[in-house]
Amino acid sequence: MNFEELADRYRNHDSARVVHIDAAGRRRELTQAELHALATERAGQLAVAGVRPGHVVGIRAANSVDWLAWDLAAVATGAVLKAFPDEMPVDEPGAFLARHGLALLITDAEGLPAHPAVVAPDGTPGRDVAVVDAPRGEPGDLHSLVFSSGTSGRLKGLNVSRKGTEYVIGRFVEAFAITSADRHLIFLPLANYQQRLSVYCCLWTGADLVLAPYQRVFAAVKTERPTFLIGPPVFYDTVLQLHRKGGTGTLAAMLGGDIRFLITGMAPIRRETLDAFWAEEVPLLEAYGMTESGMIAWNTLDEHRLGSVGRLIDPDAVTLLPDGELLVHRPAPLSSGYFDTGGAQDDTYRPDGTIVTGDYGELDADGYLTLLGRKKDVIALGSGRKVHPAEIESFFAGIAEIAEMVVVPTPQSSRLGAIVTPAPPAAPGDEAAEAVIRKRIEEVNQALEPHQRVMSLVFSAQPLRSDPRFMTANMKLSRPLAAAHFAQAVGSTEGAGA
């Protein structure tokens, strides 16, 4: 895939469809050729507004066909699109434009004072309304400016590369055999760059593309019948729960009946969920990557191993340090670095082009990668030993009575604690259910080293990985918030439940 040829490809896709379903359930459908015509019209409007190559055009809006058109219009005009997540507030327009170096802002934010350089997604900017003194650089390999949030929840700005984007999409199309017979459904925000990778992939191959909001995704997946989906673990956990509650039909039918494969990443997934999908012959494949580097490893339909994140895409580009931390050095990483760091230092990007992932992993004899956890999540015990919480959680994954376990440090830091959600859900304070779980945990503890044992418990009726209070914007579990919740729960009961 390459951006120079992208427009010429999808302009001729007269049968490939683009569908948008909004929060109210309204459906808009057009061909990719019609999307090209709309993007071309938008590109003309950007030029009339005064946007020139090297200008930055901002967009903060819900998913829509218009969102896609503005993005593709920016590509056509040589502008750089800066995509803002929903949680980024838009205050006084003039100040926002200046703060982010924007020539124009497309937004559906309500209640803003009128400003000539601010336009609605379905609106038309006026002539010469672009900010006169907006910065204008030489984009070169810079394709887009995006924000990503890690497990800390702190937004990071990343410079996304054209070459890195082209490389990732090319490898994905090859590995998963994407063709015009495919149909892809997106339900996460387009401001999340992974979703735009999927958009370009569909436009390049002529695969159908469907946009649906999360609150409509379970109905849309059944009626729109996608052939592949990409989503976080919480989505697949929810699908499994709904399927089990429904009691009729197969899991494949619930997902529309045409699924070739599903991909999960962004956070660890429960082995029970993986096993349940494969037992119903619905391939659910784990993958691993980050916006900084692009995809690092993935399982495919031909080569997969449950419990791993797959084989390394570029084995020669990955180094595992003695402690297991992964370093990536490839000619075309997805991002070339951070922006708007506020002066904060970050050792992710080394001068020689190496990207420090902050993830620990290990390769098995067949080359499959298993992630052990994040460097920032490592728990340092009072004894001086360090443990990876995800690795500890894996020891207890076979306990049928546990739906979810989140390992955390105890306030005393001398031992491990955990927040446990019973399976099936138990009523709060169900002492019988809790006693069974304690017994099962103690049985596993006996086979572990002393520093690996979970010695203190707090019970939760709802899994933390599906509770918005404990999730980052990228739908990852925030372990610091989980640890704070554990400490508060233990403190408020003076140790009760621990």
Secondary structure, DSSP 8 states (H G I E B T S, - for coil): --HHHHHHHHTT-SS-EEEEE-TT--EEEEEHHHHHHHHHHHHHHHHHHT--TT-EEEEE--S-HHHHHHHHHHHHHT-EEEE--TTS---SHHHHHHHTT-SEEEE--SS----TTEE-TTS---TT-S-TT------TTEEEEEEEE-TT--EEEEEEEHHHHHHHHHHHHHHHT--TT-EEEE-S-TTSHHHHHHHHHHHHHT-EEEE--GGGHHHHHHHH--SEEEE-HHHHHHHHHHHHHH-SS-HHHHTTS---EEEE-SS---HHHHHHHHHTT--EEEEEEETTTEEEEE--SSS--TTS--EESSGGGEEE-TT-EEEE--SS-SEEEEE--TT----SB-TTS-EEEEEEEEE-TTSBEEEEEEGGG-EE-TTS-EE-HHHHHHHTTT-TTEEEEEEEE-TTSSSEEEEEEESS---TT-HHHHHHHHHHHHHHHTTS-GGG-EEEEEE-SS-GGG-GGGB-TTS-B-HHHHHHHHHHHHHHTTTTT-
